[in-house]
Amino acid sequence: MSDPTLHILFLGTSSFAIPSLNTLAKEPRFHVDAVITQPDRPIGRKQILTPPPTKIAAQNLNLPVLQPEDLRKDFSALGLERPDFLVVVSYGQILSQEILDFPRIAPVNVHGSLLPRFRGASPIQHALLAGDKETGVTIQHMVKELDAGPILAQGKVTIEPRDTFVLLHDRLAAMGAELLQNTLIAPLLPVPQPTEGIVRCGKLDRKDGDVDPSSMTAEEIDRKVRALTPWPGVTMTFYGEPVKILETDLQPQPRSTPLPCAGNSTLHLVTVLPAGKKPMSGAEWKRGRQ
């Protein structure tokens, strides 16, 4: 008699993958054979060697963890048994065709956008930057072309006016976990992605967070703050000194300070981080400059 349990090889790195991993590991119909994640990396000013969030979650679940530096080169040497599904959630490496062909049933990915909009590494941030009114999660059958595989399932959420990356990230991660579970236990019904509406988004770097109130409106800067905090962060130069903007609003808030912006608009700085200092309210920062 065949084993009714669905065996899964899970690939994930960032915290976005944790709800999906937890859901699969705790569902009796699934067995997570192993978790593949990125190697530990030095983090912060002190460059402390730090495990990726998914590794910590996998260890808490007592799951085997593998951390190859380059999965494409090292995959055959891992000696893995073929799973039913290869599940990839925010892993961070491009997979070879050999790896995509490895599972018996399908390689499946959880992606934080309504594909084909925002294919790539930063879909949640770009939905906020674009001022979109809704976004969601796509479960896709993976192909070699990045985020171009047939759609297996989608779920939508409304982007609320004051949503931040952190809030939206957590909602989508939870939605993705539930959608993934429901998709894997049902017959797969792949639908090709539309050929219209394709938008790509790459990895973010610190330059993406630079803002200039003289050339950007309050709304544009506010979107950046909500989308790019905590990474890569938003920074403006004020009288020759860099200031990181941690929280803003388009309406006055307690202890905020107004910042004139392009288009006769006004941004209200709620929390800022001047260079070499601790976070402070906008009002406190303004007093220090007077």
C-alpha positions in Angstrom: 0.0 0.0 0.0 1.4 3.4 -1.0 2.3 6.0 1.6 -0.7 8.6 1.7 1.7 11.2 3.2 2.9 13.9 0.9 6.7 14.3 1.2 8.0 17.9 1.0 11.5 19.4 0.5 11.2 23.0 1.7 13.4 25.8 0.5 13.1 29.1 2.4 15.2 31.8 4.1 13.4 35.0 5.2 10.7 35.3 7.8 8.1 35.3 5.0 8.7 31.5 4.7 8.0 30.7 8.4 4.2 30.5 8.4 4.3 28.2 5.4 6.9 26.0 7.0 5.0 25.9 10.3 1.8 25.0 8.5 3.3 22.2 6.5 5.2 20.7 9.4 2.1 20.6 11.6 -0.3 19.2 9.0 -0.5 15.3 9.4 -1.0 14.9 5.6 2.5 16.3 5.0 6.0 15.3 5.9 8.8 17.9 5.6 11.8 15.7 4.8 14.3 18.6 5.0 14.6 22.3 5.0 17.2 24.0 2.7 18.1 27.6 3.6 20.9 30.0 3.0 24.1 29.8 5.0 24.5 31.9 8.2 25.7 35.4 7.4 27.4 38.2 9.4 24.9 40.8 10.3 25.1 44.4 11.7 28.0 46.6 12.5 29.7 43.9 14.6 29.2 41.4 11.8 27.8 38.7 14.1 27.3 35.4 12.3 23.5 35.0 12.3 21.3 32.1 11.1 18.5 32.9 8.7 15.0 33.1 10.2 13.8 29.9 8.5 16.7 27.9 10.0 15.7 28.9 13.5 12.1 27.9 12.7 13.1 24.6 11.3 15.3 23.8 14.3 12.3 24.6 16.6 10.3 22.0 14.6 13.2 19.5 14.9 13.5 19.3 11.1 16.8 18.5 9.3 18.5 21.7 7.9 20.8 22.0 5.0 22.7 25.2 4.1 24.6 24.9 0.8 26.4 27.9 -0.4 25.4 27.3 -4.0 22.5 24.9 -4.3 22.9 24.5 -8.0 26.4 23.3 -7.6 25.9 21.3 -4.5 22.4 19.8 -5.0 23.4 16.3 -6.3 25.9 15.9 -3.4 23.2 16.4 -0.8 21.9 12.8 -1.4 18.2 13.7 -1.0 15.3 11.4 -1.6 12.8 12.6 -4.2 9.9 14.4 -2.5 6.4 14.7 -3.9 6.7 18.5 -3.8 9.5 21.0 -3.8 8.1 24.0 -1.9 10.0 27.3 -2.3 9.2 30.4 -0.2 11.5 33.4 -0.2 14.6 31.2 -0.7 16.9 33.7 -2.5 18.7 31.6 -5.0 17.9 30.8 -8.7 17.2 27.1 -9.1 18.4 25.0 -12.0 16.2 22.8 -14.2 17.7 19.8 -12.5 16.3 21.0 -9.1 12.9 22.0 -10.6 12.6 18.5 -12.1 13.4 16.8 -8.8 10.0 16.4 -7.2 7.6 13.7 -8.3 4.6 16.0 -8.6 5.7 19.6 -8.9 7.9 22.5 -7.7 5.7 25.0 -6.1 6.4 28.6 -5.0 4.6 31.1 -2.7 5.0 34.6 -4.1 3.9 37.8 -2.4 2.0 39.5 -5.3 -0.8 38.9 -7.8 1.3 37.6 -10.7 2.2 38.6 -13.3 2.4 42.0 -11.5 5.7 42.3 -9.6 7.7 39.3 -10.6 11.0 39.4 -8.7 12.5 39.9 -5.3 10.6 42.8 -3.8 6.9 42.5 -4.7 5.5 43.7 -1.3 7.6 46.9 -1.3 6.7 47.7 -4.9 3.0 47.3 -4.4 3.3 50.0 -1.6 5.6 52.2 -3.7 3.1 52.1 -6.6 0.2 53.0 -4.4 -1.7 49.9 -5.4 -5.1 49.4 -3.7 -4.8 45.6 -3.5 -2.2 42.9 -3.7 -2.1 39.3 -2.7 -0.3 35.9 -2.9 0.2 33.6 -5.8 0.9 29.9 -5.6 2.7 29.1 -8.9 4.1 26.0 -10.5 7.8 27.0 -10.9 9.5 27.2 -14.2 13.1 28.3 -15.0 12.0 31.8 -16.0 11.7 33.9 -12.8 8.1 34.0 -11.4 6.6 33.1 -14.8 5.1 29.7 -14.0 1.4 28.7 -14.3 -0.8 30.0 -11.5 -2.2 27.3 -9.1 -4.0 29.6 -6.8 -4.3 33.3 -5.8 -5.6 35.2 -2.8 -6.2 39.0 -2.7 -6.0 41.5 0.2 -6.8 45.2 0.3 -3.9 47.5 0.9 -5.1 49.8 3.7 -4.1 53.6 3.5 -1.5 53.3 6.3 -0.2 49.9 5.6 3.5 49.4 6.0 5.8 46.7 4.6 5.9 45.0 8.0 2.1 44.8 8.3 1.5 43.8 4.8 4.3 41.2 4.8 2.8 39.5 7.8 -0.7 39.4 6.4 0.6 38.0 3.1 2.8 35.4 4.8 -0.1 34.1 6.8 -2.4 34.1 3.7 0.3 32.3 1.7 0.6 29.5 4.2 -3.1 28.7 4.2 -3.3 29.0 0.4 -0.3 26.7 0.0 -1.7 24.0 2.2 -5.1 24.1 0.4 -3.3 23.9 -3.0 -1.1 21.0 -2.2 -3.9 18.7 -0.9 -6.1 19.4 -3.9 -5.6 18.4 -7.6 -3.3 20.9 -9.2 -5.1 23.0 -11.8 -2.4 25.2 -13.4 -3.5 28.3 -15.4 -0.9 30.1 -17.6 -0.1 33.6 -16.5 -1.6 36.5 -18.5 0.8 37.9 -21.1 -0.3 41.4 -20.3 0.3 43.3 -17.0 3.8 41.9 -16.5 5.8 44.1 -14.1 9.3 43.2 -12.8 10.9 44.3 -9.5 14.5 43.6 -8.5 16.4 43.5 -5.3 16.5 46.7 -3.3 19.6 48.6 -2.2 20.3 51.6 0.0 20.0 54.1 -2.9 16.4 53.1 -3.3 15.7 54.8 0.0 17.2 58.2 -0.8 14.6 61.0 -0.8 14.6 64.7 -1.6 11.7 66.8 -0.3 12.5 69.5 -2.8 11.7 67.3 -5.8 9.4 64.7 -4.2 5.8 65.1 -2.9 4.8 64.3 0.6 2.8 61.3 -0.7 5.8 59.9 -2.6 8.1 60.1 0.4 5.4 58.7 2.7 5.0 55.7 0.4 8.8 55.1 0.5 8.8 55.2 4.3 6.0 52.7 4.6 7.5 50.5 1.9 11.2 50.6 2.7 11.3 50.5 6.5 13.2 48.7 7.9 15.1 47.8 4.8 16.8 49.5 3.0 15.5 52.5 5.1 14.7 56.0 3.9 17.2 58.8 4.2 17.2 62.5 3.4 20.0 65.1 3.6 19.1 68.1 5.8 21.6 70.9 5.8 24.3 68.6 4.8 23.6 65.9 7.4 21.9 62.5 6.7 18.7 61.9 8.6 16.9 58.5 8.5 13.1 58.8 8.4 11.5 56.0 10.4 7.8 57.0 10.5 5.7 59.6 8.7 2.1 60.6 8.2 0.2 62.9 5.8 -1.7 64.4 8.7 -0.3 66.1 11.9 0.4 63.6 14.7 1.4 64.1 18.3 5.0 65.1 18.5 5.4 65.2 14.7 6.9 68.1 12.8 6.0 69.4 9.3 8.4 69.1 6.4 7.6 71.1 3.2 7.8 69.0 0.1 7.4 69.4 -3.7 4.0 70.3 -5.1 3.1 72.5 -2.1 2.6 69.3 -0.1 3.6 68.7 3.6 4.9 65.6 5.1 4.7 65.1 8.9 7.8 63.5 10.4 6.7 61.3 13.3 10.0 59.5 14.1 13.5 60.2 12.8 17.0 58.9 13.4 19.8 61.6 13.0 23.3 60.3 12.3 25.0 59.1 15.5 21.9 59.5 17.7 19.0 57.5 18.9 15.5 57.6 17.4 13.5 60.6 18.4 10.2 62.3 17.6 10.0 64.8 14.8 9.2 67.6 17.3 12.3 66.7 19.4 14.5 66.6 16.3 13.2 70.0 15.2 13.9 71.6 18.6 17.4 70.3 18.4 17.9 72.1 15.1 16.7 75.5 16.3 
